[in-house]
Structure formats: structure tokens, C-alpha cells
């Protein structure tokens, strides 16, 4: 059949671009919304065109069968493999066209060339079923003239009508738009259907993840040696000034592996009496000199000074004596990063389930190629998890307490804050003031000592100002008194978190705040975050992607910073579908033949299965996952409307379980208990 030219060129041109997202460093994990909509439009146009072509062929075969001449033809005429003479029908092409024109129904003006072209295409799909041939002239007859329609005979086998119907069904099945399953049944599912042994195995696997994602003692030692070495080189650059180098990020709080990035902050004391401009110039010179001395040092294979970034950093690659290839960043005076790392470390120490849930979450994001620095980094993902765990009372909101003894009345007070925009605004009056931006000099005066009070005791919370932001949180020996009222297992919490974000969380309405311990804060209540900009129309995909901030995750210290600000709307919708899939993988099998048997593969192996390349080859299948981004558009928009009730029916849904089961049995499928490899320079790495 005829292939729609627009569809063919579009799919071939977009495949290389989409394939780039397969790598762990890929910026675009999910296809752009304009690619999704254009693919759907092209497929529908191609399906309509192919339907008209098949209708024409079916009519032609019926005309020939009714009015054509029955005859026997040689086997070679209908293709190789035929034996004996085959009964068939034939009819001059001009007579076929005349008969079509008499039938009406859109055939009144059909041309000979149109019929000839469609029949030739059908002959390529099924050689010998129907064909157009020029009969050989007899010796006593004159040469056939140049008219292409003169003397042409349409031949078909006796079963041409049934064959055309079969080809039409196959082409319709292939040309229909296929979508990812919506997995709606998971929204109300629980892990209660798992047997005791299955649930115990799942919890054991989650607990093993903590031990699996631990760097070796030798790797930790080499990283510490690297930090000491960078500190010594920094002191050489800044002689006479106090210099220290410290780890922050995943290497600081321990959710890392041998291949994890090494984030280092170098603290340099400013000369006495120096002004702000003089300090900035001194810092730029320091970074330039430090990068120069690192390039000359043994083991550093690449050093790049990124001075144009919002926070200047030095990116480096270092090969340790033990042949570990470490990639990392060096920032200057990053005390805020240290404070955030200590906050996460404190949450991890409160309850062992926190470390288990976050370990699986981070490994899942790596294996599924979700987190990266250009959309949502692992810090933002952890803030989503911590806010959820606080909302389930697994851990307390450390930024709202002065004691670890939290009564139900204190949780009730926190719930009242969540539902009161005025109370949220009054927690930090400086954010709501129209004065100059907060600076280290005026931050304490603007915040006010009575702005935030402990939920339990009502006492004023201390004011810890780090780089001009309020960075207080409860820590110390007081936390030994914490006892969680939530007794769910780590596997249950993991499943509930994936299910909540996949089905219940609405990014258009809700913002995530680890500071307040809630995932359902109304976006308008966090007035300091950039708005959603819901007035933007989908008609302009570039404007839609650049202006809409669909995902709102409040930074625990920088309240005006949205950790999800760089995530485009289709990426957010893809992330939420991945959350739905993650919850689905932890449930028993859906296939009838596997429903009463043990699962063939570990749920965690299924959860951590890398995305198959088949999903990237066709952007159109993501339409069901982009249900919010493809809502009925504003008046004047050209984006197609996606209705899951109409467009996403079972016979057009990707067999996700069958596809992933085939991927799991592949010898190349990774297993979670594989040892940490030592990557050599030039190899791909998974950032943790």
C-alpha cells in the first residue's frame, strides 16, 4: 500500500534525535510534545489515505469478479511456487475504470493512472494476487499505441477478494496509533495480593539495595585522598589564607556507588577589609589558578573551568591509582550545599526505611534514565521522596520542630498550616516583604525571631543563616527520641510513593514542599515560586515548553527556588507515567497464563529494567502518558485532542508486560546484584 510520505520522512528524521535520549547523559528522556502530536496527526492521515486505497482495490476486485473474463493463466504470471494452471479473471483496465465511474461514491472522476498506481502498490504487497499486464500483440495485429491505458489487462486470482480483505485488516492493525497502557488498575491496587513469602522477598530485596549501593572501602579511601589532594593544591594557590575542601552531595550522605560523582566545595577565607567586588575578582582569579594547577597535576585527565555558570565550578576527571575513573565538580564556598547534605543525612539516620526507599528510588531513576542535571537532578527527586515520607509520618518535618517528640496534636497543627495560605506566608515574612533581597547582613532582622515556632512546644526556632537563607533544622541527640507512628514496610512505602505520584499527584494544582512535609500544598500558597503560567497555549510548542513550570518542588532552604524549574511539561508527564509503571512492576503479573504462578522475574529486576529502545522509535505512543499536556487546548490551538476513552483501546495498546518480559530473559538484561564495575576513561557512566 501507499505509505504517507510525510509520515515516512518524519519517523526517519526523528529517530536519530530520539535515540540520543537512550544514554544516561541524554538531555531528553521523553519525546517533545510537538513530536508526539505531529506523529499522531501523520499516522491518522496515513491511515485515512491507506483506507481509501484499500477501498479502491476492494471495489476493483469485485468489478473484475463480476464483469471480467474467466481464464487460466500460467503459474509464472502469478509468482514462483505455483503449480499447474490457475483459474483467474481478467479485464481491460479502461473497462475497469469505466465500471468504477458508473458506481459513483467518489469514483466518478477517477483516472486510469490513479487505478494503475494503486494496483501496482497492492501487487508489491502480495505478488500475483492482482497485477496489471500488457498483453503480447499477435503477429497479424498492429503495434499497441503509446496510450498507457490501451490494451492493459487487469488479472487477479480467484481468491483476490479475500486476500485484499486480509491485507486491509493487517494494514489497519499496523497503521493504528498504539499507546502506552495507562495502567489505571494500579491506582487502587495494594501489595496485599502478594503472598507472605513474596512480600518478605521484596522487603529483603529493598533492604539489600542499601548494601548494594555502597562504594567499596578502597573507593572511599581514594575519594578521601582526592579531596585531601585538592585541598593541598588550593592552599598552594591561596597562600596565607585559610582553605578547606569538603565533600557534599551523595558522597557526603552515603547514597552513592563507586561510579558516583565527587562533589567538592572549597572554602576560602576572604581577606580582611575586602569589598564584595574585590572578593568576586579574587574568587575568579582563584578558580582560574586552581584549574591551571590541576591541569598540571598527575591523574587529572580533563579540567574545565565553567566560569559562566550561575555558580562557577571546575569540572574534572581523575583516574585514581586504583584505576577508578572519578568525575566531579569543585565549587567555591558552597556552605549551602553542605547544609543540604547534612539535612538529607539527618533524615537518612532517623529511620532505616528512609535509606532503603531513597536507595531504590535513586537506582530506579538511574536505570530508567530519568534524572539528569538539565531537567531534574537527584536532589529534586529526593525532595519528592522526603516530602512524601513526612506526609506518611515516617519521619518528622525537621525544619518545623525543636523536639523529636511529636504528638498527634502537633501533626494536626501542621495540617492546618498546609491548608492555610496565610499561615504559610507568615512562617517567613521576609519572603513576603517588598524590601531588598535578603543578604547575610539583614537576613536575621528580616526573618524575625518569632516567625517560626516549634509545632510541638511552641518555642521559637533558632535562626541559622547560611548564605543569606534560613537553614535551620532539628539535629543532634534529640533525634534519638524519634519513634515513627507509621509501621509500613519499606516495600509498601516504595509502592505507595510510586502509586501516589503516578495517579494522585496533580502538578497543575499541587506543589511539593519538604520544608512543610507535604506533597499537596496548593501552588498559590507558595507564592514565592514561579507561577505555572496556565494561560500559555499549546499552539506554540516552544512557548509552551519554555514558559510552563509544571513541576513545583520547593527547595528546603532557598524557598524561591523551584527544584523542578527546568523540567518541560512533557518530561513531567513522562516522569509520572514512569511512576505508574514502577508501581505496576511491583504487583503480580497481569497475564492470565502467569496469574496463578510465581513471577518469572524478581519485581526489583523488573522495576530497574532499562527502557527499551522500541519506546523511543515512535513518539506517538507517549500520547496516553501526556494526558495533562494534551488536554483539550485553548481556542485557536492546532494541537490534536487526545481522549484516552476513544484513542486508547486495548487493541491499540502496547503489550508492555510481554515486551519487558522478553527483555528480562535476554542475557544482556542487568541484574541488581551485579558487582560495581570499574569504568575506564571514555566509558559511559551513570551519575548518582
C-alpha positions as CSV (number, residue, x, y, z in Angstrom):
1,X,0.0,0.0,0.0
2,X,1.0,3.6,-0.3
3,X,2.9,5.0,2.6
4,X,2.2,8.5,3.6
5,X,5.3,10.5,2.6
6,X,5.0,12.9,5.5
7,X,4.8,10.1,8.0
8,X,7.8,8.2,6.5
9,X,10.1,11.2,6.4
10,X,9.1,12.4,9.8
11,X,9.8,9.0,11.5
12,X,13.1,8.5,9.8
13,X,14.3,12.0,10.6
14,X,13.3,12.0,14.3
15,X,14.7,8.6,15.2
16,X,18.4,9.7,15.5
17,X,17.4,12.6,17.7
18,X,15.3,10.4,20.0
19,X,18.0,7.7,20.2
20,X,20.2,10.3,21.9
21,X,18.0,10.1,24.9
22,X,18.9,6.5,25.5
23,X,22.2,7.3,27.0
24,X,22.5,8.1,30.8
25,X,23.7,11.6,30.0
26,X,20.8,12.2,27.5
27,X,19.1,15.6,28.0
28,X,15.8,14.5,26.5
29,X,14.4,11.3,28.2
30,X,11.0,11.7,26.7
31,X,9.9,12.9,23.2
32,X,8.9,16.5,22.8
33,X,5.2,17.2,22.8
34,X,5.2,18.6,19.3
35,X,6.8,15.4,18.0
36,X,4.0,13.4,19.7
37,X,1.2,15.5,18.3
38,X,2.7,15.6,14.8
39,X,3.2,11.8,14.8
40,X,-0.4,11.2,15.8
41,X,-1.6,13.5,13.1
42,X,0.6,11.9,10.5
43,X,-0.5,8.4,11.4
44,X,-4.1,9.3,11.3
45,X,-3.7,10.9,7.9
46,X,-1.8,7.9,6.6
47,X,-4.4,5.6,8.0
48,X,-7.2,7.5,6.2
49,X,-5.2,7.5,2.9
50,X,-4.5,3.8,3.2
51,X,-8.2,3.1,3.9
52,X,-9.2,4.9,0.7
53,X,-6.6,2.9,-1.3
54,X,-7.9,-0.4,0.1
55,X,-11.5,0.6,-0.6
56,X,-10.5,1.2,-4.2
57,X,-8.7,-2.2,-4.5
58,X,-11.7,-4.0,-3.0
59,X,-14.0,-2.3,-5.4
60,X,-11.8,-3.2,-8.4
61,X,-11.5,-6.9,-7.4
62,X,-15.3,-7.1,-7.1
63,X,-15.8,-5.4,-10.5
64,X,-13.4,-7.9,-12.2
65,X,-15.0,-10.8,-10.4
66,X,-18.5,-9.7,-11.6
67,X,-17.7,-8.5,-15.1
68,X,-14.3,-9.8,-16.0
69,X,-13.4,-12.8,-18.2
70,X,-12.6,-16.1,-16.5
71,X,-9.5,-17.8,-17.9
72,X,-6.5,-19.9,-17.0
73,X,-3.1,-18.3,-16.5
74,X,0.4,-19.7,-16.4
75,X,1.9,-20.1,-12.9
76,X,4.8,-17.7,-13.8
77,X,2.3,-14.9,-14.2
78,X,1.3,-15.1,-10.5
79,X,4.7,-15.7,-9.0
80,X,7.1,-18.5,-8.2
81,X,5.9,-21.6,-6.2
82,X,2.6,-22.0,-8.1
83,X,1.9,-25.3,-9.7
84,X,-0.4,-26.1,-12.7
85,X,-2.7,-23.6,-14.4
86,X,-4.6,-21.2,-12.1
87,X,-8.2,-20.1,-12.6
88,X,-8.4,-16.3,-12.7
89,X,-10.3,-13.3,-14.0
90,X,-9.1,-10.5,-16.3
91,X,-10.5,-7.3,-17.6
92,X,-9.1,-4.4,-19.7
93,X,-8.1,-1.5,-17.5
94,X,-10.2,1.0,-19.4
95,X,-13.3,-1.1,-18.8
96,X,-12.4,-1.3,-15.1
97,X,-12.2,2.4,-14.8
98,X,-15.5,2.9,-16.7
99,X,-17.2,0.5,-14.4
100,X,-15.8,2.4,-11.4
101,X,-17.1,5.7,-12.7
102,X,-20.6,4.3,-13.1
103,X,-20.6,3.2,-9.5
104,X,-20.3,6.7,-8.2
105,X,-19.4,7.0,-4.5
106,X,-16.4,9.2,-5.2
107,X,-15.2,7.3,-8.3
108,X,-16.8,9.5,-11.0
109,X,-13.6,11.3,-11.8
110,X,-11.1,8.6,-11.0
111,X,-8.2,8.4,-13.6
112,X,-6.5,5.5,-15.2
113,X,-3.2,6.5,-13.7
114,X,-4.7,6.5,-10.1
115,X,-6.1,3.0,-10.5
116,X,-2.9,1.7,-12.1
117,X,-0.7,3.2,-9.3
118,X,-2.8,1.7,-6.5
119,X,-2.9,-1.7,-8.2
120,X,0.9,-1.7,-8.6
121,X,1.3,-1.0,-4.9
122,X,-1.0,-3.8,-4.0
123,X,0.9,-6.1,-6.3
124,X,4.0,-5.3,-4.3
125,X,2.3,-6.2,-1.1
126,X,1.0,-9.5,-2.4
127,X,2.7,-10.5,-5.7
128,X,0.4,-12.4,-8.1
129,X,-2.8,-11.7,-6.2
130,X,-3.6,-8.8,-8.6
131,X,-1.5,-7.3,-11.3
132,X,-1.6,-5.1,-14.4
133,X,0.0,-6.6,-17.5
134,X,0.2,-5.5,-21.2
135,X,-0.8,-8.5,-23.4
136,X,1.7,-9.5,-26.1
137,X,0.5,-8.4,-29.5
138,X,-0.4,-11.1,-32.1
139,X,1.7,-11.3,-35.3
140,X,-1.2,-10.2,-37.5
141,X,-2.1,-7.2,-35.3
142,X,-0.5,-3.7,-35.4
143,X,1.7,-2.4,-32.6
144,X,0.0,-1.1,-29.5
145,X,-0.1,2.7,-29.5
146,X,1.6,4.8,-26.9
147,X,-1.6,5.3,-24.8
148,X,-0.7,3.8,-21.4
149,X,-4.2,2.5,-20.8
150,X,-4.7,0.9,-24.2
151,X,-4.6,-2.9,-24.2
152,X,-3.7,-3.2,-20.4
153,X,-5.4,-6.2,-18.8
154,X,-6.1,-6.5,-15.0
155,X,-5.6,-10.0,-13.8
156,X,-6.4,-11.5,-10.4
157,X,-6.6,-14.9,-8.8
158,X,-9.8,-16.4,-7.7
159,X,-9.2,-15.6,-4.0
160,X,-8.2,-11.9,-4.6
161,X,-11.2,-10.5,-2.8
162,X,-10.5,-12.5,0.5
163,X,-6.8,-11.7,0.2
164,X,-7.4,-8.0,-0.1
165,X,-9.7,-8.1,3.0
166,X,-6.9,-9.8,4.9
167,X,-4.3,-7.3,3.8
168,X,-6.7,-4.5,4.8
169,X,-7.1,-5.8,8.3
170,X,-3.3,-6.3,8.7
171,X,-2.6,-2.8,7.4
172,X,-5.2,-1.2,9.6
173,X,-3.8,-3.0,12.7
174,X,-0.3,-1.8,11.9
175,X,-1.2,1.7,11.0
176,X,-3.4,2.4,14.1
177,X,-1.8,4.6,16.7
178,X,-0.5,2.5,19.6
179,X,-0.2,4.0,23.0
180,X,1.4,3.1,26.3
181,X,-1.0,1.5,28.7
182,X,-2.5,3.8,31.3
183,X,-2.3,1.2,34.0
184,X,-5.4,2.6,35.7
185,X,-6.0,-0.6,37.7
186,X,-2.8,0.2,39.7
187,X,-4.4,3.3,41.2
188,X,-6.5,1.2,43.6
189,X,-4.1,-1.8,43.9
190,X,-2.2,-2.8,47.0
191,X,0.6,-5.2,47.8
192,X,-1.9,-7.3,49.8
193,X,-2.3,-9.7,46.9
194,X,1.3,-10.8,47.3
195,X,1.9,-13.9,49.4
196,X,3.8,-13.7,52.7
197,X,6.9,-15.2,51.1
198,X,6.7,-12.8,48.1
199,X,6.3,-9.7,50.3
200,X,9.2,-10.9,52.5
201,X,11.4,-11.4,49.5
202,X,10.5,-8.0,48.2
203,X,11.3,-6.3,51.5
204,X,14.6,-8.3,51.7
205,X,15.5,-7.1,48.2
206,X,14.8,-3.5,49.1
207,X,17.0,-3.8,52.2
208,X,19.7,-5.4,50.1
209,X,19.7,-2.4,47.9
210,X,21.3,-0.3,50.7
211,X,24.2,-2.8,50.9
212,X,24.5,-3.0,47.1
213,X,24.7,0.8,46.6
214,X,27.7,1.3,48.8
215,X,31.1,2.1,47.5
216,X,33.9,-0.2,48.5
217,X,36.2,0.8,51.3
218,X,39.1,1.2,48.9
219,X,37.0,3.5,46.7
220,X,36.0,5.7,49.7
221,X,39.7,5.9,50.7
222,X,40.7,7.0,47.2
223,X,38.0,9.7,47.2
224,X,39.1,11.0,50.5
225,X,42.7,11.1,49.3
226,X,41.5,13.1,46.2
227,X,39.7,15.6,48.5
228,X,42.9,16.0,50.6
229,X,45.0,16.5,47.4
230,X,42.7,19.2,46.1
231,X,42.7,20.9,49.4
232,X,46.6,20.9,49.4
233,X,46.6,22.3,45.8
234,X,44.1,25.0,46.7
235,X,46.3,26.1,49.6
236,X,49.2,26.4,47.2
237,X,47.1,28.7,45.1
238,X,45.9,30.8,48.1
239,X,48.9,31.0,50.3
240,X,48.3,32.8,53.6
241,X,44.5,32.2,53.6
242,X,42.5,29.5,55.3
243,X,41.4,26.9,52.8
244,X,39.4,23.7,53.4
245,X,37.9,21.2,50.9
246,X,34.9,19.0,51.8
247,X,32.6,16.5,50.1
248,X,28.9,17.2,49.7
249,X,26.1,15.6,47.8
250,X,25.6,11.8,47.6
251,X,29.3,11.2,48.6
252,X,28.6,13.1,51.8
253,X,25.4,11.3,53.0
254,X,26.3,7.9,51.5
255,X,23.7,7.2,48.8
256,X,26.3,6.5,46.2
257,X,28.3,3.9,44.4
258,X,31.9,3.5,43.1
259,X,31.0,5.5,39.9
260,X,29.1,8.4,41.7
261,X,30.2,12.0,41.1
262,X,32.5,13.6,43.5
263,X,31.1,17.0,44.5
264,X,33.7,19.1,46.4
265,X,33.3,22.6,47.9
266,X,36.4,24.6,48.6
267,X,36.0,27.2,51.4
268,X,38.4,30.2,51.1
269,X,38.5,32.9,53.8
270,X,38.2,36.4,52.3
271,X,40.9,39.0,53.1
272,X,40.0,41.4,55.8
273,X,38.7,44.7,54.6
274,X,37.9,43.5,51.1
275,X,34.7,44.6,49.5
276,X,32.2,42.5,47.5
277,X,33.7,43.4,44.1
278,X,37.2,42.7,45.3
279,X,36.1,39.4,46.7
280,X,34.4,38.3,43.5
281,X,37.5,39.2,41.5
282,X,39.7,37.3,43.9
283,X,37.5,34.3,43.7
284,X,37.6,34.3,39.9
285,X,41.4,34.5,40.0
286,X,41.5,31.7,42.5
287,X,39.4,29.4,40.3
288,X,41.5,30.2,37.3
289,X,44.7,29.5,39.1
290,X,43.3,26.3,40.7
291,X,42.2,25.0,37.3
292,X,45.6,25.7,35.9
293,X,47.4,23.8,38.7
294,X,45.0,20.9,38.4
295,X,45.7,20.5,34.7
296,X,49.4,20.0,35.5
297,X,48.8,17.5,38.3
298,X,49.1,13.8,37.8
299,X,45.8,11.8,37.4
300,X,43.7,14.7,36.1
301,X,42.8,13.8,32.5
302,X,40.3,16.7,32.0
303,X,39.8,20.0,33.8
304,X,37.3,22.6,32.6
305,X,36.7,25.9,34.3
306,X,33.0,26.8,33.9
307,X,33.1,30.4,34.9
308,X,29.9,31.5,33.1
309,X,27.5,29.3,35.2
310,X,25.2,30.7,37.9
311,X,27.5,29.0,40.4
312,X,31.0,28.9,38.9
313,X,32.5,25.4,39.1
314,X,35.5,23.4,37.9
315,X,34.7,20.1,36.3
316,X,37.3,17.4,36.3
317,X,38.0,13.8,35.5
318,X,40.5,12.0,37.8
319,X,41.9,8.5,37.4
320,X,42.9,7.1,40.8
321,X,45.9,4.8,41.4
322,X,43.4,2.0,41.8
323,X,42.1,2.8,38.2
324,X,38.8,4.2,39.3
325,X,37.6,7.0,36.9
326,X,36.1,9.7,39.0
327,X,34.2,12.6,37.6
328,X,33.3,15.6,39.8
329,X,32.8,19.3,40.3
330,X,34.6,21.8,42.5
331,X,32.6,24.8,43.8
332,X,33.7,27.7,45.9
333,X,32.3,28.5,49.4
334,X,29.4,26.1,49.0
335,X,28.2,26.1,52.6
336,X,24.6,25.9,51.4
337,X,25.4,22.6,49.6
338,X,27.0,21.3,52.8
339,X,23.9,22.3,54.8
340,X,21.5,20.5,52.4
341,X,23.7,17.4,52.5
342,X,23.6,17.4,56.3
343,X,19.9,17.8,56.2
344,X,19.5,14.7,54.0
345,X,22.0,12.7,56.1
346,X,19.9,13.6,59.2
347,X,16.7,12.3,57.6
348,X,18.5,9.1,56.5
349,X,19.6,8.5,60.1
350,X,16.1,8.8,61.5
351,X,14.6,5.6,60.2
352,X,16.3,2.7,58.2
353,X,13.3,2.7,55.8
354,X,14.3,6.2,54.6
355,X,17.6,5.0,53.3
356,X,16.0,1.9,51.8
357,X,13.3,3.8,49.9
358,X,15.7,6.5,48.7
359,X,18.3,3.9,47.6
360,X,15.8,2.1,45.4
361,X,14.4,5.4,44.1
362,X,17.8,6.7,43.0
363,X,18.8,3.4,41.4
364,X,15.5,3.3,39.6
365,X,16.0,6.8,38.3
366,X,19.5,5.9,37.0
367,X,18.4,2.6,35.3
368,X,15.3,4.2,33.7
369,X,17.5,7.2,32.6
370,X,15.3,9.8,34.3
371,X,17.4,12.2,36.4
372,X,20.0,14.5,34.9
373,X,21.2,18.0,35.5
374,X,19.2,19.5,32.7
375,X,15.7,18.6,33.9
376,X,15.5,17.1,37.4
377,X,18.6,16.1,39.4
378,X,18.7,13.5,42.1
379,X,18.4,16.2,44.8
380,X,15.0,17.2,43.5
381,X,13.9,13.6,43.3
382,X,15.0,13.0,46.9
383,X,13.0,16.1,48.0
384,X,9.9,14.5,46.4
385,X,10.6,11.3,48.4
386,X,11.3,13.1,51.7
387,X,8.1,15.2,51.4
388,X,6.1,12.0,50.8
389,X,7.7,10.2,53.8
390,X,6.9,13.1,56.1
391,X,3.3,13.2,54.8
392,X,3.1,9.5,55.9
393,X,4.7,10.3,59.3
394,X,7.6,8.0,58.7
395,X,9.9,11.0,59.5
396,X,9.1,14.4,61.1
397,X,9.4,17.8,59.5
398,X,12.8,18.7,60.9
399,X,12.6,22.3,59.8
400,X,9.4,22.8,61.9
401,X,10.5,21.2,65.2
402,X,12.7,21.8,68.2
403,X,11.9,18.3,69.7
404,X,11.7,14.8,68.3
405,X,8.6,14.1,70.4
406,X,5.7,14.7,68.0
407,X,2.2,14.2,69.3
408,X,-1.0,13.9,67.1
409,X,-1.8,17.4,68.1
410,X,1.5,18.6,66.5
411,X,0.6,16.8,63.3
412,X,-2.8,18.4,63.4
413,X,-1.2,21.8,63.7
414,X,1.0,21.0,60.6
415,X,-2.1,20.0,58.7
416,X,-3.7,23.4,59.5
417,X,-0.7,25.2,58.1
418,X,-0.9,23.1,54.9
419,X,-4.5,24.3,54.3
420,X,-3.9,27.9,55.2
421,X,-2.0,30.2,52.7
422,X,-1.9,32.9,55.3
423,X,-0.1,30.7,57.9
424,X,2.4,29.5,55.2
425,X,3.1,33.1,54.3
426,X,3.6,34.2,57.9
427,X,6.2,31.5,58.5
428,X,8.8,33.5,56.6
429,X,7.8,37.2,56.5
430,X,11.0,38.2,54.7
431,X,9.9,36.4,51.6
432,X,6.7,38.3,51.5
433,X,8.2,41.7,52.1
434,X,8.8,44.2,49.3
435,X,12.2,45.1,50.7
436,X,15.6,44.5,49.1
437,X,16.7,40.9,48.6
438,X,17.9,39.1,51.7
439,X,21.6,39.4,52.5
440,X,23.7,37.9,55.3
441,X,23.7,41.3,57.0
442,X,19.9,41.9,57.0
443,X,18.6,38.3,56.9
444,X,18.3,38.0,60.7
445,X,16.4,41.2,61.1
446,X,14.0,40.4,58.3
447,X,13.2,36.9,59.4
448,X,12.3,37.8,63.0
449,X,12.8,35.6,66.0
450,X,9.1,34.8,66.4
451,X,8.4,33.9,62.7
452,X,8.6,30.2,63.1
453,X,7.7,28.2,66.2
454,X,8.0,24.5,67.0
455,X,4.9,22.6,66.2
456,X,5.2,20.6,69.4
457,X,6.4,23.0,72.1
458,X,5.5,26.4,70.5
459,X,9.1,27.7,71.3
460,X,10.8,30.0,68.7
461,X,13.1,28.1,66.4
462,X,16.7,29.2,66.1
463,X,17.8,31.3,63.1
464,X,20.6,29.6,61.2
465,X,21.5,31.8,58.2
466,X,23.6,30.2,55.5
467,X,24.5,32.3,52.5
468,X,21.6,34.6,53.3
469,X,19.0,31.8,53.6
470,X,17.3,30.3,56.7
471,X,18.8,26.8,57.1
472,X,17.6,25.6,60.4
473,X,16.6,22.0,61.0
474,X,16.5,19.8,64.1
475,X,19.6,17.7,64.6
476,X,21.7,16.3,67.4
477,X,21.0,13.8,70.2
478,X,17.4,14.9,70.5
479,X,16.6,12.8,67.4
480,X,17.2,9.6,69.3
481,X,13.8,10.1,70.8
482,X,12.0,9.9,67.4
483,X,9.6,7.0,67.1
484,X,7.6,6.8,63.9
485,X,3.8,6.1,64.2
486,X,3.9,4.6,60.7
487,X,4.8,0.8,60.7
488,X,4.6,0.1,56.9
489,X,7.4,-1.9,55.4
490,X,9.9,-0.2,53.1
491,X,8.5,-2.1,50.1
492,X,5.0,-0.9,51.0
493,X,6.2,2.7,51.3
494,X,8.0,2.4,48.0
495,X,4.9,1.1,46.2
496,X,2.7,3.7,47.8
497,X,5.1,6.5,46.8
498,X,5.2,5.4,43.2
499,X,1.4,5.0,43.1
500,X,0.8,8.4,44.7
501,X,2.9,10.4,42.3
502,X,1.7,8.3,39.4
503,X,-2.0,8.7,40.0
504,X,-2.9,11.1,42.8
505,X,-0.4,13.9,42.5
506,X,-1.6,16.7,40.2
507,X,1.3,19.0,39.2
508,X,-1.1,21.7,38.0
509,X,-2.6,22.0,41.4
510,X,-0.1,20.8,43.9
511,X,3.4,21.8,44.9
512,X,5.9,19.7,46.9
513,X,7.4,21.1,50.0
514,X,9.9,19.1,52.1
515,X,10.1,22.0,54.5
516,X,6.4,21.7,55.3
517,X,6.3,18.0,54.8
518,X,3.6,17.8,52.2
519,X,3.1,16.9,48.6
520,X,-0.3,18.6,48.2
521,X,0.5,22.3,49.0
522,X,-1.7,24.5,46.7
523,X,0.7,26.1,44.3
524,X,-0.8,29.5,45.0
525,X,0.2,29.1,48.7
526,X,3.9,29.0,47.8
527,X,3.6,32.5,46.2
528,X,7.4,32.9,46.0
529,X,7.7,30.1,43.4
530,X,7.3,31.0,39.7
531,X,3.7,30.5,38.6
532,X,2.5,27.7,36.4
533,X,1.6,30.2,33.6
534,X,-1.5,28.3,32.7
535,X,-2.5,30.8,30.1
536,X,0.2,29.6,27.7
537,X,-1.3,27.8,24.7
538,X,-0.1,24.6,23.3
539,X,-0.3,26.0,19.8
540,X,3.3,27.2,20.1
541,X,5.3,24.2,21.4
542,X,8.4,26.4,22.0
543,X,6.5,28.9,24.1
544,X,4.7,26.0,25.9
545,X,8.0,24.3,26.8
546,X,9.8,27.5,27.8
547,X,7.1,29.2,29.9
548,X,5.3,26.4,31.7
549,X,6.7,25.2,35.1
550,X,4.5,22.2,35.5
551,X,6.6,20.6,38.3
552,X,7.0,22.7,41.5
553,X,9.4,21.3,44.2
554,X,10.3,23.9,46.9
555,X,14.0,23.9,47.9
556,X,14.1,23.3,51.7
557,X,16.3,26.4,52.2
558,X,16.0,28.6,49.0
559,X,12.3,29.0,49.1
560,X,12.2,31.0,45.9
561,X,14.0,28.2,44.0
562,X,12.0,25.5,42.2
563,X,14.0,22.3,42.0
564,X,11.8,21.2,39.1
565,X,12.0,24.5,37.2
566,X,14.0,23.0,34.2
567,X,11.6,20.1,33.6
568,X,9.4,20.7,30.5
569,X,5.8,19.7,30.7
570,X,6.1,16.5,28.6
571,X,9.1,15.4,30.7
572,X,6.9,15.8,33.8
573,X,4.2,13.7,32.3
574,X,6.7,11.1,31.2
575,X,8.1,11.0,34.8
576,X,4.6,10.5,36.3
577,X,4.0,7.6,33.8
578,X,7.3,6.1,34.8
579,X,6.0,6.3,38.4
580,X,2.8,4.4,37.4
581,X,4.9,1.8,35.6
582,X,7.2,1.5,38.7
583,X,4.2,0.7,40.9
584,X,2.9,-1.7,38.3
585,X,6.1,-3.7,38.3
586,X,5.8,-4.4,42.0
587,X,2.4,-6.1,41.6
588,X,1.7,-9.7,40.5
589,X,1.7,-10.5,36.8
590,X,-1.3,-9.4,34.6
591,X,-1.0,-12.2,32.0
592,X,-3.6,-14.9,32.5
593,X,-1.1,-17.7,32.0
594,X,1.1,-16.2,34.8
595,X,-1.6,-15.1,37.1
596,X,-1.7,-18.3,39.2
597,X,2.0,-18.9,39.1
598,X,5.1,-17.2,40.7
599,X,6.5,-14.3,38.8
600,X,9.3,-15.3,36.4
601,X,11.5,-12.5,37.5
602,X,12.2,-10.5,40.6
603,X,9.9,-7.4,40.9
604,X,13.1,-5.3,41.6
605,X,14.7,-6.6,38.4
606,X,11.5,-5.7,36.5
607,X,11.5,-2.3,38.3
608,X,15.1,-1.5,37.3
609,X,14.8,-2.7,33.8
610,X,16.3,-0.1,31.4
611,X,13.8,1.5,28.9
612,X,13.5,-0.4,25.7
613,X,14.6,1.3,22.5
614,X,11.2,0.5,20.9
615,X,9.6,3.2,23.0
616,X,11.9,5.8,21.6
617,X,11.3,4.9,18.0
618,X,7.7,6.0,18.0
619,X,6.8,9.3,19.8
620,X,3.1,8.7,19.1
621,X,2.8,6.0,21.7
622,X,3.6,8.6,24.5
623,X,0.2,10.4,23.9
624,X,-1.5,8.3,26.6
625,X,1.2,9.3,29.1
626,X,0.9,13.0,28.3
627,X,-2.8,13.2,29.3
628,X,-2.4,16.6,31.1
629,X,-0.2,18.2,28.5
630,X,-2.6,17.0,25.7
631,X,-5.8,18.2,27.4
632,X,-8.3,20.0,25.1
633,X,-6.3,23.0,24.1
634,X,-7.3,26.6,24.2
635,X,-9.4,28.2,21.4
636,X,-7.2,28.6,18.3
637,X,-4.7,25.9,19.2
638,X,-3.7,23.5,16.5
639,X,-2.7,20.7,18.8
640,X,-4.8,17.5,18.5
641,X,-7.0,16.5,21.3
642,X,-6.2,13.1,22.9
643,X,-9.1,11.3,24.5
644,X,-8.0,8.1,26.3
645,X,-11.5,6.8,26.3
646,X,-11.6,6.8,22.5
647,X,-8.0,6.7,21.3
648,X,-6.5,4.3,23.9
649,X,-8.4,1.0,23.4
650,X,-7.0,-2.5,24.3
651,X,-6.2,-3.5,20.7
652,X,-4.1,-0.3,20.2
653,X,-2.1,-0.6,23.5
654,X,1.5,-1.7,23.6
655,X,1.9,-5.1,25.3
656,X,4.2,-3.7,27.9
657,X,4.5,-6.8,30.0
658,X,5.2,-9.1,27.1
659,X,7.8,-6.7,25.7
660,X,9.5,-6.3,29.1
661,X,9.4,-10.0,29.9
662,X,11.2,-10.7,26.6
663,X,13.7,-8.0,27.6
664,X,14.2,-9.6,31.0
665,X,15.1,-13.1,29.6
666,X,17.7,-11.5,27.4
667,X,21.2,-12.3,28.6
668,X,22.0,-8.6,28.4
669,X,19.4,-7.6,30.9
670,X,21.1,-6.3,34.0
671,X,20.5,-7.7,37.5
672,X,20.6,-5.6,40.6
673,X,23.2,-7.7,42.4
674,X,25.8,-7.3,39.7
675,X,29.1,-6.0,41.2
676,X,30.2,-2.4,40.8
677,X,32.4,-2.3,37.7
678,X,35.5,-0.2,37.4
679,X,34.9,2.1,34.4
680,X,37.7,3.1,32.2
681,X,38.2,6.5,30.6
682,X,35.8,7.1,27.8
683,X,33.1,4.6,29.1
684,X,29.6,5.7,29.8
685,X,28.8,6.3,33.4
686,X,25.6,6.6,35.5
687,X,25.5,9.7,37.6
688,X,24.2,9.1,41.1
